Amino acid sequence: MNNEILKYDDILKLKAKIDQGKTRLSELKGQKDSQMEILKNDLKCESIPVAEKKVKELEVSISNTEIKIDEACDKLREEYPDLFL
């Protein structure tokens, strides 16, 4: 009988863990849905792959802009060296 109680207690513990897992899964699904809405409405991306592509495009754009800024700064240094002492 003692073994039956332990098994029953183990089952209750497992049931509690399963219930916690279900609750956590539900919370995570809600967070995912919320993040996907932000992605769709604010960033105009329908999916994660589209968003990843957009990120890569923006990274290239930022890199190109940084290069242009560096070139402009170099030109200013050459034309106005007294400003960069």
Residue pairs with C-beta under 8 A, 6 or more apart in sequence:
39 45
39 48
39 51
40 46
43 51
43 54
45 51
45 54
76 83
76 84
77 83
77 84
